[in-house]
Every structure is written in structure tokens, then in C-alpha cells.
Amino acid sequence: MTESHPMLRWADENGKTVADMATAGGCSESHLRNIFAGRKEASLGLAKRLSEFSGGVVPMDAFLRPEPAEVRV
């Protein structure tokens, strides 16, 4: 089972759609879907707008991809 993005869970609980979030964030739905899937990272401005749209429930860092683990050889 794939874990869903915190913003998608918040949106589901609050009756919001990806279109609503894209409008609030000032970006395309496809860009948001890539962020939610972990394929893209949001700009700081977009992360801030989306966090504000959620009333601060979803923190800005939820939109940033985690740093890859350091590989030691």
C-alpha cells in the first residue's frame, strides 16, 4: 500500500480537490501530482502557499523531497 501525501489526506478530509490546490498554489494540477508522487519538489513559494491553504496543518517541509541517504563504500 502506498502512503499518500499529507496534503492529499488533508484535502480529502476537507473536501478539497487537486484543482482547488492548484488554484491556491498558482500551478498546474500535473505539477502538484508530480510533487505528491515524489517526482518533483515544490519551490519554497509554492510550499508556503499550499501550507497556508491548509491553514498550516500541512507544514512547508511536506512538499520537499527528503535528502538521499549517504552511501558509504
N, C-alpha and C positions, 0 to 999 in steps of 0.2 A: 504494500500500500504506500502510495506516495504522500508525503506530508505536504499539505497545502501552505501557501504563503500566508503569513499573518494578516496581510491586507485583504486577501480573498476571504479569509474566515471572518474578519470584521465586516466586510461588505455583505457577506451572506447573512450575518446576524442583524444587519441594519438595513436590509432591503436595497442595497446599492448595487449597481452593475459596473462592469468594466467600462462601459461607455460613460457612466457618471464619473468614475475615477479619472478617465482620460480627459474629460472636460475640465474637471477640477485641477488636474495636473498640467494641462496645456500640452498634451502629447497625444499620440495615436494609440488606439487600442492594441495594435500589434506590438508597439514598443512596450507597453505595460505587460502584455502576455510574455514577452521575452524576459522582462525583469522578474516576473513572478516565477518563471521556469528556471531562473538562474543563468540564463544565457547572456544577459546584459546587466549592467549596473546603472542605476539611476544617477543622474547628476545630483549635486547637493541641492540645487534649487528645486528639482523635481521631488527629491526625497522630502524636502521641507514642506512643499505644497501638499503632498499626499499625507504626510504625518498630520498637518494642520487639518486636512479634510476629515481625518478620522478623529479629530478632537484631541490629538496627542495620544490616543490609545495605541496606535502603531508607531513605534519610535523610528526616527530617521534611519538608524543603522539597519533596520529590517530590509532596506532597499539596496544595501551594499553587499556585494559578494564577499564571502569570507576569504581571507588570505590563504593561499595554498600552503599546506604543511611543508616545512623544510625537509628536504630529502638529504639524508646523510649517507655517504658512501664510504 
